[in-house]
Structures are given as C-alpha cells and as structure tokens.
Amino acid sequence: MEDERKNGAYGTPQKYDPTFKGPIYNRGCTDVICCVFLLLAIVGYVAVGIIAWTHGDPRKVIYPTDSRGEFCGQKGTKNENKPFLFYFNIVKCASPLVLLEFQCPTPQICVEKCPDRYLTYLNARSSRDFEYYKQFCVPGFKSNKGVAEVLRDGDCPAVLIPSKPLARRCFPAIHAHKGVLMVGNETTYEDGHGSRKNITDLVEGAKKANGVLEARQLAMRIFEDYTVSWYWIIIGLVIAMVMSLLFIILLRFLAGIMVWVMIIMVILVLGYGIFHCYMEYSRLRGEAGSDVSLVDLGFQTDFRVYLHLRQTWLAFMIILSILEVIIILLLIFLRKRILIAIALIKEASRAVGYVMCSMLYPLVTFFLLCLCIAYWASTAVFLSTSNEAVYKIFDDGPCPLTAKTCNPETFPSSNESRLCPNARCQFAFYGGESGYHRALLGLQIFNAFMFFWLANFVLALGQVTLAGAFASYYWALRKPDDLPAFPLFSAFGRALRYHTGSLAFGALILAIVQIIRVILEYLDQRLKAAENRFAKYLMTCLKCCFWCLEKFIKFLNRNAYIMIAIYGTNFCTSARNAFFLLMRNIIRVAVLDKVTDFLFLLGKLLIVGSVGILAFFFFTHRIRIVQDTAPPLNYYWVPILTVIIGSYLIAHGFFSVYGMCVDTLFLCFLEDLERNDGSAERPYFMSSTLKKLLNKTNKKVAES
C-alpha cells in the first residue's frame, strides 16, 4: 500500500526504537503545573461548597416560605398551623426569576388551607365573607384602610380563586367543562382593577408555575408503576447488557458481512431510486404541463406540484446517479482500506475478550460522574437558596429614602417613617447586598465551570485507562502470552500517578469551551426578544463555531490521551504527535470512522429496538413469560420508556469501551507501520489478518 501524506507537512514518521515494547512503564510526571492548578481549584470548589452550605437553606426548595422568609407548617414557629403557601398573584410565578431564585416575585403568606371559593376584595369587603377573606391577607392586617390603599400596599390579594394544594403550595383548581377552561365554576376572573379577564390568561401563568396540573397524582401513579414493575425493568436491562456483550463478540465474526451488506444495500437502494425516477420521467412524457421548467413555475408552497414536472424527476435521477457513481468509485479505490477497518474491528473484539474487565470500567466512570453531578447540584441549590428577603422603602410621593433597604418590624417607629409618613416598608426581592450576595452569580458560574472540568477529567481518566490496557494487548508480540497480568489496573495506576496534570490540561481546555457555550446560550435567550438581526446572526455564528470547536477538541483529546497512555508524554506533545499521525493517514481515519459509526449505530438500534419491542409486548399483556404476566399498570409506557432509556445507556457504555479499543488499536497500527518493517529486528506487532491484507510478513519471527 502506498504511503499517505508522509512528507514534512505533517511531521516525520516515527523511527524504530529497539527499546519500545508497548506502553512505557518507566515514565515521569507530566504537566505538573496543571495538576497543581486542579488541586487548588478543587480546594476552592470545596470552599465554595462549604460557604454555600453555610449560607444556603435547601428547605426553601422543599418547604414553602412566605415573603418574610418564614417556613410554613414548621413546628416551633408561628406558622406551625399554616402548612400551605398562598400567592397573591400566581401569574407572576411565571417569571424566569422563579428558576434562578426559587422564589415567586409576589407577596406570599402561610395559610391554614387554600381558598375554596371565588371572591374579590371589593365584593368581600361589603359582605359577610370578609372574615373568611382576611385570613388570606398579610398577618396583622387591619381593615381601616380604603380599598385602593389596601391593594396598593399589597395587604390583601385583589382576588381569591379556588385552589388546590400541590407540594404545600396553593395553585388554581383549573379544569375543563364541556371544552371550556374553568376555575371552580368560573370562566373569567376579576383582576382587581374592576375588569374581568378570560380564565385562559390565568391558566397560562398557572401552567408555568404549576408545571403540569395534577402532577402529584401523576407522580404517585408513576411511583406505583415502578413499585410493581421494578424487577421486570431490571430483567429488561440485564437482557440489554447480555445483547450488548453478544453483539461485540459477534463483531469478530460478522463485522465484514454487516459492512458489505450495508454497502450493497445502499447501492441497491440508489439503483432503485434511479430506476423509479426514470420511470416517472417516462410516464410524464406527453402529459399536459409536465414540460414546464422549474424556473418558470417558481416557488410553490405545495411541493407536490413539482412531482408533476419531468424536470423534477430528471434532476432527482441525475443527483442519484452522481451519488451512485461516487460510491462505486470510492468502493473501488478504497476497498483495501475498508478491509483494514473491518480487520481492526474484528481485532478489537479479540482485545476486549482478553481484557474482559474493561467492560466493567464504565461503572467506575458512571460512579465518579454521579459524584460530580451530586456535588454540583447540591452546591447550586445551596447557592440559589442563600438569598435573603430584602425590604425596601416604597413611596408614591417625593421621598428621598425611596428604594432604601428597611426592616419591616422596626420601620413604623423608625426615623424613615417620620421623614416619609406615606412610605411603606415592603418586600422587594430575594437577594442581598453583602459582598457574598453580590458574588453569587460568579460563584454559580464557577460551580458550573468546575463541574465541566471535573466531569471531563473523569472521562479523560477512563479513556487513558482503557487506551493503556488495549495498547498493552496490541504491542504484545505473542498474543495473549505477552499480555501483562492486570493491564487495566496497571493503566489506571499509571494514569493517576504520572498523568493527572495532562488529563487536567485536556479537561480544562474542553471545560473552557463548554462554559463559553453555556454563556452564549444564556445570552441567546436574553436576545430572543430583541429585534437586532445582526446580534442574532452573530450569536448564531458564535454558537456554531464553538460547537465545532468543542467537537474538534474532543476528537483531539481522545487521540492525545491514547498517545499519553502509550508513550507517557505531556498533553501538548501527545496531541501534536497524534494529530500529525492521523493527518499522515487521513483517508484511513475517515474510512475507519464511518465504518465504526455505522456498526455502533446498527448495534444500538438493534439492542434498543429489540429490548423495547419485547418490553412493549410484555407490559401490554400481549405475551407471557412462563406463568407470570406483566403486573397491572396505570401507565404501561413508564416501564417501557425506562427499559428503552436504560438499554440505550447500557449499549452506549459497552460501545464506548469498544470504540476506545478500536481507536487505540488503530493508532497503534499506524505506529506499527511507521516503526517496523517486518525484519527479525523490527517485526510487525499487528495480527496475521492485517499483515495478510497489507502483504506484510515477519521474517524469522513466528506469526502472531
């Protein structure tokens, strides 16, 4: 086979090293500075967590709090007998502030029970329902104010709406009656200013605040389904695991058949498409209007019109014919490279068979990622709930103290109330004006950044570990006799002992790009309401560029980690060597990448589809297993969807190991071709199948 791009543009090929026998054991620490930075960042991350846990109170997420920051229904408090939270204006809970601060920007009080009738403050004040209405006003409310003053000061809600408690919060009891949305028995409500609005306006805000109506009942039914079907779900996941393992084993024998069947099917499908286009083109000959050109017809919203033109089918036939010719030419000129890709895939199956414990390593990665996610989520919740209720002075008249902070308990007797007699100390927002509260946004960004950094580090550790184990297999001249005793554990130890800094370096670069993408997404959401087309275009371009950059960095990091596992060099050197090695063999890289992508896609579809269909027939009582049948369920899609998602994750975990094996063996194969020539002093380490495909032999050395 001819050499590919082996000129000075992409570095020089690797030279023979008589001491190289696979992954180097005598190596030194790399990228120590990055290791130190990672340790310092982790110490800072722990400090941020401690500070957040000191100031935050996750009970604000679990238990409702009123506008004074007091919990509802907690023993030992004045709200002990008031377990439910009532919102004065539930529509304001649709604000994005709810997601950021876990608080609704409307006055909230603790109540004994949610309102069960429709009342406005104006109507209640002049009726005997006023005593009932007052329990939904702020504590200590006195009815000596006028109606306008009460509503202006936020002492009472403008309207009461029949509500139901959900997660200890009162949400409108919205239901449909004869196709009409209603709250209680009302289809409209009064907004407190004398005008009535359609209940649909309230529904939109309530839906956003409530999430899904009747969510509690839905959650309970789903929980019941899990309690009666969990063991069947586990059985389905075990079946998916067994099928994934069998698929990888069968690839050793069926990889070539599956690839060639796929290629033949594509050629046949394109051939049929050309034939069909020709038949339609011939059928339309002589029909009225079929000879109108596409240019004369112009753009039509009904695309079916174009199917009545001969020119349309002629264009389709030309396009399909070009694709057919390209595929056939590629098949003719790249057939040997396709055979090499198939041989590497088969060799990867053998390597996985000799290092079977590698199949369990995704569990380690999953466990470490769960730790990262749990720490990030808990820190984010504590940071978000560390805000305090801020009260400010409000006055409709000229008051120099307007917008100044105040204490609602001492305000009536303070100097501020004397200077501004008409002012009131009112809840403004949840936040704080200390240095800590001003730094909360930065701490949240740091929390997200550290999550990306640590998550990428965990993934990098797994890639280096697997690459080291599979490289040990490839560079064993007599397989499996020369294979180390515990290749996976040895590779894991080398990665942690010598290359923590290099893994941190690669993870840091990727984390920076990912946090920039998160910031761009946030800015894009903020700009959606803007009409600046240039800003939107620029944002779209930036998002696309950073998406491509992230994909490229992931590809480069993956191959750099393989070189680190083999040679023990630092990250930059490994990335450069891996990139140049791949560029010198770019056609082989492209062919192998597409072939493996197809096989992995086929495997995932086969496993997920098979297990999903089996779960569907079982949980819908269409098949029985021995004497047992599926348990009665509220929603049969709950266990089915769980099995499908779980099967995909299991298949992805198995194939991620297999994919790392293929990539590692491929780089080793390229290095083998450049380092060795098959002589007694420089024998090839590749398998017999690969040597046969390349017409290579080892002289005076037993075939592996």
Secondary structure as UniProt FT lines:
FT   HELIX           8..10
FT   TURN            18..19
FT   HELIX           32..55
FT   HELIX           59..62
FT   TURN            67..68
FT   TURN            75..76
FT   TURN            78..81
FT   STRAND          84..87
FT   HELIX           90..94
FT   HELIX           97..101
FT   STRAND          108..111
FT   STRAND          119..120
FT   HELIX           121..125
FT   TURN            128..129
FT   HELIX           130..134
FT   TURN            135..136
FT   TURN            139..140
FT   TURN            143..144
FT   HELIX           147..153
FT   STRAND          159..160
FT   STRAND          163..166
FT   TURN            167..168
FT   STRAND          169..172
FT   STRAND          174..177
FT   TURN            178..179
FT   STRAND          180..183
FT   TURN            184..185
FT   STRAND          188..190
FT   STRAND          196..198
FT   HELIX           199..210
FT   TURN            213..214
FT   HELIX           215..283
FT   TURN            284..286
FT   TURN            288..291
FT   HELIX           294..297
FT   HELIX           303..308
FT   HELIX           310..333
FT   HELIX           335..354
FT   HELIX           356..360
FT   HELIX           361..384
FT   STRAND          388..394
FT   TURN            400..403
FT   TURN            408..410
FT   HELIX           411..413
FT   HELIX           415..419
FT   TURN            421..422
FT   STRAND          424..431
FT   HELIX           435..438
FT   HELIX           440..474
FT   TURN            479..482
FT   HELIX           487..498
FT   HELIX           500..527
FT   TURN            528..529
FT   HELIX           533..567
FT   HELIX           571..583
FT   TURN            584..585
FT   HELIX           586..619
FT   TURN            620..621
FT   TURN            626..627
FT   HELIX           637..675
FT   HELIX           688..693
FT   TURN            694..695
FT   TURN            699..700
//
